[in-house]
């Protein structure tokens, strides 16, 4: 019962499905009666709430499909009060009201009474919440110490900071703050000795140099600069310099399982990993990879207070070549404050500086539209604490120490909801449901295609959904064709097609002629006149590029919109005689390969 309550408390005012409870309580597979046990635990919780003091809300635990929701008021959870005090402290600091800021930081820290969920089994929601809260407290204490040091408050700081640095010896901000406190109390030699020990430990344990904050603090002490700095040097300068995520998508529907995976371990890599958390989102053009990455990044941003970076690697951008690693590193380093005179000339030197600047920081980095792993590898942080989300059309962009999320077309009901919410409300009525369902089918349930159609409907005030669907039926191939530059979906597919090797493009064209209801390596070999092993390799290359699906082992098929593109490519690039000959060869091969029916028994 305590575990069920903990899951609800980690998702206050949100519906938690029964399936989620089962997965949390029995991660290795629950008993046959697991769902019934969840209902029993919830009933017992309700009885406990009913016996609570009269001021407790009457309807605390609400049944709401597909599970339960725990209603919590704004001031009922310590976490909510804690976050409000932190917001007040940061606001006061930005306004240079350091006294009020320090008061709020200290009031927030007094809310802590031991570790959160300390008497609850280590289920995944609880572990994630414990990690997030512990990190949030550490960040807030650093901010509070910085404010106290700026105010000139010294009492007890050396003792408190020494204790924390002993627990987190590689957390450079804490080390720099302890150096400030030591220097302020006349212990210059101790401050410089701490800097030397930390530099040696960083080199020995993670192969990195100190970051800019620690280097600046050591240099300031060596120069005998006054501390605290003058008021003009404090305040909000640079506070938002690294909040670089693009705007969140206006309408985001579904992808719940993928979002849960992205949020499940936002503070580190896989179990046993000491590196950064890396997730690669791959999928075909138009399936919503960037939308998912940006939406998830916005929800994860509070966990990464040292900043969020977003970089489009132009792996598949019309008119642009993919960014080389040196270019990409240069862009990231400039955002991290490295000037052109300080910019290293080689890729390896830039990568080393980049990793050094990220050491000790908690940053969220979104690398969008990657072409291949070689483009991404130099852009990864060297140590844990940061999170990287990569989007790519290639399945081979993954890393052995990272996670991979492959996106397919949306479920039909979620796709219909996306389209419904993407058009003005006054264009929706009871008669549009069937038309929306047909539009979803005609768009192959691809989010980008659906949003394009919704945009067209919104731009034409006289159009009805029925008219839109009639138009899609009649000119879908023209709209989605490779030579239709106004359609981002097919323009994007065409770019992926052009990046294929010549032999891969050749097979892709011929598959447009004979891919239904799918092909195996032998049928592909017949289409283009190669050995089956070679055809199998080429099919796998198209599969890795998300231009083919593999619905059954060894059998490959197109998504409907990609099949239209492949057919258009075949009609554009192959002669009628070539197309007819290939179709005849495939038809004859399938006729000869068809199993012979056994004669009826007499």
Backbone torsions as a table, in degrees:
resi	resn	phi	psi	omega
1	UNK	NA	-40.3	179.0
2	UNK	-62.2	-38.1	179.1
3	UNK	-66.8	-41.2	178.2
4	UNK	-61.6	-44.6	178.4
5	UNK	-62.0	-38.5	-179.5
6	UNK	-64.8	-41.2	177.5
7	UNK	-61.4	-43.6	178.6
8	UNK	-63.6	-39.4	-179.1
9	UNK	-70.0	-27.7	176.5
10	UNK	-78.8	-9.4	176.0
11	UNK	-130.9	58.8	-175.4
12	UNK	-63.7	140.2	178.4
13	UNK	59.9	24.8	176.2
14	UNK	-126.7	146.9	177.1
15	UNK	-76.2	127.9	174.6
16	UNK	-109.9	120.9	-175.8
17	UNK	-71.5	155.6	176.1
18	UNK	-61.7	-37.8	178.2
19	UNK	-61.1	-36.4	178.7
20	UNK	-65.8	-41.2	176.5
21	UNK	-59.5	-44.9	-178.9
22	UNK	-61.2	-45.5	-179.6
23	UNK	-63.3	-37.1	-177.9
24	UNK	-72.5	-44.6	-174.0
25	UNK	-78.5	-30.3	-179.0
26	UNK	-130.3	73.2	-174.9
27	UNK	-62.7	-24.1	179.6
28	UNK	-95.0	13.4	-179.1
29	UNK	105.9	119.2	-175.8
30	UNK	-87.0	171.0	176.5
31	UNK	-68.4	168.4	-178.6
32	UNK	-59.7	-30.8	-177.3
33	UNK	-96.8	23.4	-174.3
34	UNK	-60.4	-44.3	-178.6
35	UNK	-63.2	-38.9	177.2
36	UNK	-63.8	-37.9	178.2
37	UNK	-64.5	-38.2	177.5
38	UNK	-60.5	-46.1	178.8
39	UNK	-60.3	-37.6	179.5
40	UNK	-65.8	-43.9	178.5
41	UNK	-60.8	-40.9	-179.7
42	UNK	-65.0	-40.0	177.6
43	UNK	-61.1	-41.4	179.5
44	UNK	-66.9	-36.7	176.7
45	UNK	-63.6	-40.5	180.0
46	UNK	-61.9	-40.6	178.5
47	UNK	-63.3	-39.0	178.8
48	UNK	-65.0	-38.9	178.3
49	UNK	-66.5	-38.6	-179.5
50	UNK	-64.9	-27.3	180.0
51	UNK	-88.3	1.4	179.6
52	UNK	-72.9	170.6	178.8
53	UNK	-55.5	155.9	-173.0
54	UNK	-64.2	-23.2	-178.1
55	UNK	-76.3	-8.5	178.0
56	UNK	-70.3	143.6	-179.9
57	UNK	-57.5	141.8	-178.3
58	UNK	-68.2	-41.8	-179.8
59	UNK	-104.2	83.9	-176.4
60	UNK	-89.7	-46.5	-174.9
61	UNK	-111.6	111.2	-169.7
62	UNK	-107.8	134.8	172.5
63	UNK	-82.0	123.7	179.2
64	UNK	-149.0	121.2	-176.0
65	UNK	-53.8	137.4	4.5
66	UNK	-97.8	27.8	-178.2
67	UNK	-164.7	-124.9	-174.0
68	UNK	-137.9	154.9	180.0
69	UNK	-131.2	132.1	177.3
70	UNK	-101.1	116.7	-179.4
71	UNK	-82.3	125.8	-177.1
72	UNK	-132.6	130.1	177.5
73	UNK	-76.6	165.7	-174.1
74	UNK	-60.3	-36.8	-174.7
75	UNK	-103.7	11.3	-175.7
76	UNK	-85.0	-26.5	-180.0
77	UNK	-101.1	136.4	175.2
78	UNK	-57.2	-35.7	-178.6
79	UNK	-61.3	-41.4	179.9
80	UNK	-64.3	-43.3	178.1
81	UNK	-64.2	-39.6	-179.9
82	UNK	-61.5	-47.6	-178.6
83	UNK	-66.3	-34.9	177.6
84	UNK	-66.0	-42.6	178.1
85	UNK	-63.8	-39.1	177.7
86	UNK	-63.9	-41.5	178.2
87	UNK	-61.9	-41.2	178.7
88	UNK	-64.6	-41.1	-180.0
89	UNK	-62.9	-43.5	-178.4
90	UNK	-68.6	-38.9	178.7
91	UNK	-63.1	-43.8	179.3
92	UNK	-64.8	-38.2	179.5
93	UNK	-65.0	-42.2	179.1
94	UNK	-62.6	-29.5	178.0
95	UNK	-86.6	4.5	-180.0
96	UNK	67.6	20.4	173.8
97	UNK	-92.6	77.7	-171.4
98	UNK	-69.4	-32.6	179.2
99	UNK	-62.1	-48.6	178.8
100	UNK	-64.3	-39.7	179.9
101	UNK	-60.0	-48.7	-179.0
102	UNK	-63.3	-38.8	177.8
103	UNK	-60.0	-43.7	180.0
104	UNK	-67.2	-41.3	178.0
105	UNK	-59.4	-44.0	-177.4
106	UNK	-71.0	-35.9	176.8
107	UNK	-65.5	-39.2	178.6
108	UNK	-63.9	-42.0	-176.9
109	UNK	-68.3	-26.7	179.0
110	UNK	-70.7	-14.5	177.1
111	UNK	-71.0	-16.7	-177.6
112	UNK	-78.2	127.9	177.0
113	UNK	-132.1	74.8	-175.9
114	UNK	84.7	-173.3	-177.3
115	UNK	-80.3	146.1	178.8
116	UNK	-69.8	142.8	178.0
117	UNK	54.1	35.2	-174.3
118	UNK	-68.2	-20.5	-178.1
119	UNK	-109.4	27.4	-177.9
120	UNK	-118.1	141.1	177.3
121	UNK	-56.8	152.1	-174.6
122	UNK	-78.8	64.8	174.7
123	UNK	-79.7	161.6	-166.4
124	UNK	-62.0	-43.0	-179.8
125	UNK	-61.5	-40.6	-178.5
126	UNK	-68.4	-43.5	179.8
127	UNK	-62.1	-43.6	178.8
128	UNK	-61.8	-41.9	179.7
129	UNK	-67.5	-40.9	178.2
130	UNK	-60.4	-45.5	-179.3
131	UNK	-63.2	-45.1	-178.5
132	UNK	-64.1	-43.2	-178.4
133	UNK	-68.3	-39.0	178.8
134	UNK	-63.6	-41.8	178.3
135	UNK	-66.7	-40.5	179.2
136	UNK	-62.1	-40.5	179.2
137	UNK	-65.5	-40.6	-179.7
138	UNK	-62.9	-42.3	178.5
139	UNK	-63.4	-43.1	-178.1
140	UNK	-67.7	-34.6	177.7
141	UNK	-67.6	-39.8	175.3
142	UNK	-58.7	-44.8	179.5
143	UNK	-63.3	-39.8	178.6
144	UNK	-64.7	-42.3	178.1
145	UNK	-63.4	-40.1	179.4
146	UNK	-61.2	-41.9	179.7
147	UNK	-65.8	-42.8	178.9
148	UNK	-62.3	-42.0	-179.9
149	UNK	-65.9	-39.2	178.3
150	UNK	-65.1	-31.0	179.0
151	UNK	-78.7	-15.8	-176.3
152	UNK	90.5	10.3	177.5
153	UNK	-76.2	129.3	-177.0
154	UNK	-120.2	-20.6	-171.0
155	UNK	-59.0	119.8	174.5
156	UNK	76.3	-4.8	-174.7
157	UNK	-68.4	-41.4	-178.4
158	UNK	-61.1	-42.8	-179.5
159	UNK	-64.9	-48.5	-178.5
160	UNK	-63.2	-46.5	-178.5
161	UNK	-67.1	-36.9	177.8
162	UNK	-60.5	-41.2	179.5
163	UNK	-63.7	-42.3	-179.3
164	UNK	-70.8	-39.6	179.0
165	UNK	-65.1	-33.2	175.7
166	UNK	-63.8	-36.5	179.3
167	UNK	-78.4	-32.5	-177.0
168	UNK	-129.3	71.5	-171.8
169	UNK	-68.2	-18.9	-179.3
170	UNK	-102.8	8.4	177.1
171	UNK	-86.0	99.6	-165.0
172	UNK	-66.4	-31.0	-179.3
173	UNK	-65.4	-41.1	177.3
174	UNK	-63.9	-41.0	179.1
175	UNK	-62.0	-45.0	179.8
176	UNK	-62.6	-36.2	179.5
177	UNK	-69.9	-39.2	176.5
178	UNK	-64.8	-37.9	176.4
179	UNK	-61.3	-42.0	177.2
180	UNK	-60.3	-46.1	-177.5
181	UNK	-64.1	-41.4	178.3
182	UNK	-63.7	-44.3	-178.9
183	UNK	-62.8	-39.5	-178.0
184	UNK	-67.3	-27.6	-179.0
185	UNK	-96.9	16.7	175.2
186	UNK	84.7	10.9	-177.2
187	UNK	-103.7	62.0	-176.6
188	UNK	-62.4	-44.1	-179.0
189	UNK	-61.7	-40.3	178.6
190	UNK	-64.7	-38.4	179.7
191	UNK	-64.0	-45.3	-179.4
192	UNK	-70.0	-34.7	176.0
193	UNK	-63.8	-39.0	176.9
194	UNK	-62.8	-40.2	178.2
195	UNK	-61.4	-43.5	-179.9
196	UNK	-64.7	-42.0	-179.3
197	UNK	-65.4	-40.2	-179.4
198	UNK	-67.6	-40.2	178.3
199	UNK	-61.6	-43.4	-179.8
200	UNK	-65.3	-40.7	-178.8
201	UNK	-68.2	-39.5	177.1
202	UNK	-60.7	-42.9	-179.0
203	UNK	-66.5	-42.0	-176.0
204	UNK	-73.4	-37.8	-172.0
205	UNK	-92.0	-35.3	-178.5
206	UNK	-131.4	5.0	175.9
207	UNK	65.1	37.0	-176.6
208	UNK	-129.3	157.2	174.1
209	UNK	-91.9	161.7	176.9
210	UNK	-60.3	149.2	177.8
211	UNK	-77.3	176.9	-174.1
212	UNK	-62.0	-34.7	-177.3
213	UNK	-65.1	-44.1	-179.0
214	UNK	-68.9	-41.0	179.2
215	UNK	-64.0	-41.2	179.5
216	UNK	-63.2	-42.4	-177.6
217	UNK	-65.1	-42.4	179.2
218	UNK	-63.0	-43.2	-179.5
219	UNK	-65.2	-40.3	179.7
220	UNK	-62.2	-38.2	179.4
221	UNK	-69.0	-43.0	179.3
222	UNK	-61.8	-33.5	179.8
223	UNK	-82.6	-9.5	-179.2
224	UNK	72.3	29.2	-178.6
225	UNK	-68.8	148.5	-178.7
226	UNK	-67.9	151.6	177.2
227	UNK	-141.5	132.5	6.1
228	UNK	-73.1	163.3	179.0
229	UNK	-66.5	161.3	177.8
230	UNK	-61.4	153.6	-175.9
231	UNK	-54.7	-32.9	-177.9
232	UNK	-63.1	-24.5	-178.7
233	UNK	-84.2	-6.6	-178.9
234	UNK	-101.2	-172.7	176.0
235	UNK	100.5	-145.7	-167.6
236	UNK	-99.8	12.1	-178.5
237	UNK	-58.0	126.2	176.7
238	UNK	75.6	6.2	-174.5
239	UNK	-62.1	-34.0	-177.7
240	UNK	-111.0	14.2	-172.7
241	UNK	-62.4	-29.1	-175.6
242	UNK	-110.6	19.3	173.1
243	UNK	-89.9	77.7	-165.8
244	UNK	-110.7	17.1	176.6
245	UNK	-69.0	141.1	172.6
246	UNK	-67.0	167.5	-179.1
247	UNK	-60.0	142.3	176.8
248	UNK	-64.9	153.4	178.9
249	UNK	-65.2	140.1	-176.4
250	UNK	-65.4	-33.0	179.3
251	UNK	-130.0	120.1	177.2
252	UNK	-127.7	123.4	-176.2
253	UNK	-125.5	140.7	170.0
254	UNK	73.3	-153.0	-177.5
255	UNK	56.2	35.1	-175.9
256	UNK	-64.4	-43.3	-178.7
257	UNK	-63.3	-41.8	-179.7
258	UNK	-66.0	-41.2	177.8
259	UNK	-63.2	-39.7	178.9
260	UNK	-63.7	-38.9	178.1
261	UNK	-65.4	-41.0	179.4
262	UNK	-65.8	-34.8	-177.4
263	UNK	-89.1	-10.9	-172.3
264	UNK	-64.7	-36.2	-176.9
265	UNK	-137.0	64.8	-174.3
266	UNK	-75.3	-4.8	-171.8
267	UNK	-114.0	14.5	178.1
268	UNK	175.8	177.9	-177.5
269	UNK	-82.6	-167.4	178.6
270	UNK	-61.2	163.9	-177.3
271	UNK	-55.8	130.6	-179.8
272	UNK	89.2	-6.1	-178.8
273	UNK	-91.0	142.8	176.9
274	UNK	-109.8	3.3	-179.2
275	UNK	-93.7	-173.1	179.0
276	UNK	-70.4	160.4	174.4
277	UNK	-79.6	126.2	-177.4
278	UNK	-126.8	127.9	175.1
279	UNK	-129.0	128.4	177.1
280	UNK	-106.9	121.5	176.5
281	UNK	-101.4	115.9	-180.0
282	UNK	-121.8	159.8	-179.1
283	UNK	167.9	170.8	-177.6
284	UNK	-70.7	163.7	178.1
285	UNK	-57.1	139.0	175.5
286	UNK	81.8	4.0	-174.3
287	UNK	-85.2	-8.8	174.9
288	UNK	101.8	27.3	-178.4
289	UNK	-64.5	-49.0	-178.2
290	UNK	-66.8	-39.7	179.0
291	UNK	-59.6	-43.5	178.7
292	UNK	-64.5	-45.1	-177.8
293	UNK	-61.9	-45.6	-178.1
294	UNK	-68.6	-41.8	180.0
295	UNK	-63.1	-45.4	178.5
296	UNK	-64.1	-40.8	-177.7
297	UNK	-62.5	-38.6	178.4
298	UNK	-62.8	-39.2	-179.7
299	UNK	-74.2	-25.8	-179.3
300	UNK	-89.1	-14.8	-172.3
301	UNK	-52.9	-40.5	-179.8
302	UNK	-59.9	-22.1	179.0
303	UNK	-76.0	-12.5	-174.1
304	UNK	-125.1	74.4	-171.2
305	UNK	-70.5	-13.5	-179.9
306	UNK	-82.8	-1.6	172.3
307	UNK	132.0	163.1	177.2
308	UNK	-130.8	130.3	179.4
309	UNK	-114.5	143.8	175.5
310	UNK	-132.8	129.5	-179.9
311	UNK	-138.5	124.3	174.1
312	UNK	-85.7	117.1	-177.6
313	UNK	-85.3	-2.6	174.9
314	UNK	55.3	37.0	176.7
315	UNK	-61.6	-34.0	178.7
316	UNK	-141.2	68.1	178.5
317	UNK	-118.9	122.7	-177.3
318	UNK	-60.5	130.2	177.0
319	UNK	84.8	-3.1	-179.0
320	UNK	-128.3	141.4	174.3
321	UNK	-82.0	149.0	177.1
322	UNK	-56.7	141.9	178.2
323	UNK	-63.6	132.2	171.2
324	UNK	-73.2	152.2	-179.2
325	UNK	-54.3	-37.7	179.5
326	UNK	-64.1	-41.1	176.8
327	UNK	-63.0	-46.2	-178.2
328	UNK	-62.0	-43.6	179.2
329	UNK	-64.5	-39.0	177.5
330	UNK	-59.9	-43.4	178.9
331	UNK	-63.0	-44.8	-179.6
332	UNK	-66.2	-40.7	-179.4
333	UNK	-66.0	-38.9	177.2
334	UNK	-61.2	-38.5	178.7
335	UNK	-67.8	-26.5	178.7
336	UNK	-87.6	7.6	172.5
337	UNK	99.0	8.1	179.6
338	UNK	-83.9	124.0	-179.7
339	UNK	-81.7	165.4	-178.2
340	UNK	-59.8	-42.4	178.1
341	UNK	-62.2	-25.9	-179.7
342	UNK	-89.4	-5.0	-172.7
343	UNK	-73.2	120.5	178.1
344	UNK	-63.7	151.5	-175.3
345	UNK	-81.4	-29.2	-173.1
346	UNK	-103.3	160.5	179.1
347	UNK	-62.2	-45.5	-177.8
348	UNK	-61.6	-41.1	-179.6
349	UNK	-69.5	-37.9	177.1
350	UNK	-65.6	-41.3	179.6
351	UNK	-63.3	-39.9	179.6
352	UNK	-64.8	-43.1	178.4
353	UNK	-64.6	-42.1	179.3
354	UNK	-59.2	-48.0	179.3
355	UNK	-63.2	-38.3	179.0
356	UNK	-64.3	-40.3	-179.8
357	UNK	-67.9	-27.5	-179.8
358	UNK	-86.0	-16.8	-178.4
359	UNK	-61.0	130.2	-179.3
360	UNK	83.8	-5.0	178.0
361	UNK	-101.1	156.2	173.3
362	UNK	-113.9	100.9	-175.1
363	UNK	-126.6	150.6	176.2
364	UNK	-110.3	122.8	-174.3
365	UNK	-122.4	121.3	177.3
366	UNK	-107.4	117.8	178.5
367	UNK	-108.2	101.4	-171.8
368	UNK	-93.4	145.7	168.6
369	UNK	63.7	49.1	-179.7
370	UNK	-79.6	146.3	179.4
371	UNK	-88.0	-46.8	-176.1
372	UNK	-158.3	169.0	-175.6
373	UNK	-63.5	-32.2	-179.8
374	UNK	-63.7	-26.8	177.7
375	UNK	-75.7	-28.2	-172.1
376	UNK	-95.3	-35.0	-171.1
377	UNK	-52.5	-43.6	-179.6
378	UNK	-68.6	-11.8	-175.4
379	UNK	-95.4	6.5	-177.7
380	UNK	-90.8	138.5	174.6
381	UNK	-60.7	156.1	-177.9
382	UNK	-89.7	-21.6	-175.9
383	UNK	-125.6	167.7	179.8
384	UNK	-69.9	172.7	178.1
385	UNK	109.9	-27.7	179.2
386	UNK	-106.9	164.0	178.0
387	UNK	-126.2	139.2	178.6
388	UNK	-122.7	129.5	173.0
389	UNK	-116.0	123.0	-179.2
390	UNK	-113.0	137.2	170.9
391	UNK	-115.3	142.1	-177.1
392	UNK	-159.2	153.3	172.7
393	UNK	-86.2	-8.0	-176.1
394	UNK	-100.5	132.0	175.6
395	UNK	-71.7	-15.2	-175.3
396	UNK	-92.5	11.4	-180.0
397	UNK	-85.9	-0.8	-176.2
398	UNK	-72.6	169.8	-179.9
399	UNK	-127.8	146.5	-175.1
400	UNK	-60.8	-29.4	-178.2
401	UNK	-99.3	14.5	178.8
402	UNK	-120.4	176.2	177.8
403	UNK	-100.4	156.3	176.9
404	UNK	-126.9	130.9	175.6
405	UNK	-119.7	116.7	178.4
406	UNK	-101.0	122.4	-179.9
407	UNK	-94.2	133.8	170.3
408	UNK	-108.1	-176.9	175.3
409	UNK	-58.6	153.8	-178.0
410	UNK	-69.9	149.8	168.3
411	UNK	-56.2	145.6	-172.6
412	UNK	-58.3	-38.9	-178.1
413	UNK	-68.3	-38.1	178.7
414	UNK	-70.3	-37.5	177.9
415	UNK	-63.3	-40.5	178.2
416	UNK	-64.1	-39.7	178.2
417	UNK	-65.2	-40.1	177.5
418	UNK	-59.7	-44.9	-179.1
419	UNK	-67.3	-40.5	-179.0
420	UNK	-61.4	-40.5	-177.6
421	UNK	-80.3	-10.9	-176.8
422	UNK	-92.2	-3.1	179.2
423	UNK	-116.9	158.5	179.5
424	UNK	-57.4	141.8	-175.1
425	UNK	-60.8	-31.3	-177.0
426	UNK	-74.4	-4.2	176.7
427	UNK	-93.9	1.1	-176.4
428	UNK	-105.6	132.1	171.7
429	UNK	-146.6	-178.7	-175.3
430	UNK	-62.6	-24.1	-176.6
431	UNK	-82.1	-10.6	-173.8
432	UNK	-84.6	-12.0	-173.6
433	UNK	-57.9	-47.5	-179.0
434	UNK	-66.8	-36.8	179.6
435	UNK	-67.2	-38.0	177.1
436	UNK	-63.4	-43.9	179.5
437	UNK	-59.7	-41.1	180.0
438	UNK	-70.0	-38.3	176.9
439	UNK	-62.0	-38.7	176.8
440	UNK	-60.3	-45.4	179.4
441	UNK	-63.0	-43.6	-178.6
442	UNK	-66.2	-27.0	177.5
443	UNK	-92.3	3.3	179.5
444	UNK	64.2	20.7	179.9
445	UNK	58.2	25.7	175.5
446	UNK	-85.3	126.5	-176.9
447	UNK	-55.6	-44.0	-177.4
448	UNK	-63.6	-42.6	178.8
449	UNK	-63.4	-39.0	179.7
450	UNK	-65.2	-42.3	-179.6
451	UNK	-67.2	-36.2	176.9
452	UNK	-61.6	-47.3	-180.0
453	UNK	-63.4	-41.2	177.4
454	UNK	-62.6	-38.1	178.4
455	UNK	-65.0	-41.0	177.7
456	UNK	-62.6	-40.9	179.3
457	UNK	-64.4	-42.5	-179.7
458	UNK	-66.8	-29.3	-178.6
459	UNK	-77.3	-18.9	-178.8
460	UNK	-113.5	97.4	-174.5
461	UNK	-64.9	-19.7	-178.6
462	UNK	-89.4	-10.1	-177.0
463	UNK	-77.8	142.7	168.6
464	UNK	-104.2	168.0	175.4
465	UNK	-61.4	-37.1	179.7
466	UNK	-61.8	-41.7	179.0
467	UNK	-65.6	-40.7	178.1
468	UNK	-59.2	-46.4	-178.8
469	UNK	-65.4	-42.0	176.5
470	UNK	-58.3	-41.5	179.3
471	UNK	-65.5	-42.7	178.9
472	UNK	-61.1	-41.0	179.2
473	UNK	-60.8	-42.7	-172.0
474	UNK	-79.1	-38.2	-174.7
475	UNK	-126.8	31.0	179.7
476	UNK	-60.4	-45.7	-177.7
477	UNK	-63.9	-35.7	178.1
478	UNK	-68.6	-43.4	-179.8
479	UNK	-63.8	-43.2	-174.5
480	UNK	-93.7	3.2	-176.2
481	UNK	-67.5	159.1	-176.0
482	UNK	-65.2	-21.9	-179.3
483	UNK	-98.8	19.9	179.0
484	UNK	-105.7	88.9	-173.7
485	UNK	-65.6	-18.5	-178.4
486	UNK	-76.7	-7.9	-179.1
487	UNK	-104.2	104.7	-177.5
488	UNK	-59.8	-30.7	-177.4
489	UNK	-61.7	-55.2	-176.0
490	UNK	-76.0	-29.3	173.1
491	UNK	-61.8	-38.0	179.0
492	UNK	-68.7	-41.8	177.4
493	UNK	-62.8	-41.3	-179.9
494	UNK	-59.6	-38.0	178.9
495	UNK	-65.4	-41.9	176.1
496	UNK	-61.5	-41.2	179.1
497	UNK	-60.6	-44.0	-177.5
498	UNK	-67.9	-23.6	180.0
499	UNK	-82.5	-5.8	178.1
500	UNK	-71.8	157.0	171.5
501	UNK	-67.9	155.1	-176.5
502	UNK	-53.1	-42.7	-178.4
503	UNK	-68.7	-33.7	176.8
504	UNK	-68.1	-41.0	176.8
505	UNK	-62.2	-37.9	-179.2
506	UNK	-63.2	-45.9	179.0
507	UNK	-63.5	-42.7	-179.7
508	UNK	-55.9	-45.3	179.1
509	UNK	-60.2	-47.5	-176.7
510	UNK	-67.9	-30.3	176.4
511	UNK	-65.8	-27.3	175.2
512	UNK	-61.3	-25.6	179.6
513	UNK	-82.9	-41.8	-170.3
514	UNK	-131.1	33.8	-175.3
515	UNK	-86.9	-12.7	-178.4
516	UNK	-87.6	137.3	-2.2
517	UNK	-88.9	27.5	-175.3
518	UNK	129.9	158.4	-179.0
519	UNK	-132.2	156.4	169.5
520	UNK	-110.6	-175.6	-175.7
521	UNK	-64.4	-35.1	-178.4
522	UNK	-68.3	-41.5	178.6
523	UNK	-68.2	-39.5	176.6
524	UNK	-63.8	-37.7	178.7
525	UNK	-62.8	-39.5	177.8
526	UNK	-64.9	-38.4	-177.8
527	UNK	-62.2	-41.4	-172.9
528	UNK	-114.9	1.1	173.8
529	UNK	72.7	46.1	175.4
530	UNK	-127.6	173.6	176.3
531	UNK	-70.9	150.4	-179.3
532	UNK	-55.8	-37.7	-179.9
533	UNK	-63.1	-39.2	178.1
534	UNK	-67.6	-41.5	178.1
535	UNK	-62.5	-38.1	179.5
536	UNK	-63.3	-40.8	178.4
537	UNK	-62.5	-44.5	-178.3
538	UNK	-66.9	-39.3	176.5
539	UNK	-60.5	-41.1	-179.4
540	UNK	-66.9	-34.7	176.9
541	UNK	-64.3	-42.0	177.3
542	UNK	-66.2	-35.2	177.2
543	UNK	-65.1	-43.8	179.4
544	UNK	-62.6	-31.9	179.4
545	UNK	-83.7	5.5	-179.4
546	UNK	59.8	31.5	172.6
547	UNK	-99.9	-9.1	173.5
548	UNK	-135.6	148.9	169.3
549	UNK	-102.2	164.4	175.5
550	UNK	-124.8	79.6	-175.4
551	UNK	-66.9	-23.1	176.1
552	UNK	-141.6	156.0	-176.0
553	UNK	-56.1	121.9	177.2
554	UNK	77.2	3.2	-179.6
555	UNK	-121.8	131.6	-171.5
556	UNK	-119.5	147.4	-178.7
557	UNK	-150.0	157.2	177.9
558	UNK	-87.5	148.2	156.9
559	UNK	-64.1	149.2	-172.3
560	UNK	-54.8	-43.9	-178.3
561	UNK	-70.3	-33.8	176.4
562	UNK	-69.4	-34.1	176.3
563	UNK	-62.5	-40.2	177.1
564	UNK	-62.5	-41.5	178.8
565	UNK	-64.9	-43.2	179.9
566	UNK	-63.4	-39.5	178.0
567	UNK	-64.4	-40.1	178.4
568	UNK	-64.7	-40.1	178.3
569	UNK	-64.1	-38.7	178.3
570	UNK	-64.6	-44.8	-179.7
571	UNK	-66.0	-31.3	-178.1
572	UNK	-79.3	-39.0	-168.0
573	UNK	-107.1	-15.2	-178.7
574	UNK	-113.1	147.2	176.6
575	UNK	-73.9	162.0	178.4
576	UNK	-61.5	-36.4	179.2
577	UNK	-65.1	-40.8	178.4
578	UNK	-63.7	-42.6	-179.1
579	UNK	-65.5	-43.5	-178.6
580	UNK	-66.3	-42.3	-179.4
581	UNK	-63.5	-42.8	180.0
582	UNK	-63.7	-43.8	179.1
583	UNK	-61.7	-39.6	178.5
584	UNK	-65.3	-42.6	-179.7
585	UNK	-62.3	-43.3	-179.1
586	UNK	-67.0	-41.6	179.5
587	UNK	-61.2	-43.4	-179.6
588	UNK	-66.9	-40.4	177.9
589	UNK	-61.8	-43.4	-179.7
590	UNK	-68.0	-34.2	177.8
591	UNK	-64.9	-43.6	-178.3
592	UNK	-71.5	-29.5	-177.4
593	UNK	-85.5	-7.5	-176.3
594	UNK	-67.3	130.2	179.3
595	UNK	-58.4	139.8	177.3
596	UNK	-83.3	128.4	-178.4
597	UNK	-67.7	138.6	177.6
598	UNK	-69.2	143.3	178.5
599	UNK	-64.4	145.9	-179.9
600	UNK	-63.0	144.8	177.5
601	UNK	-71.9	141.1	178.5
602	UNK	-94.7	NA	NA
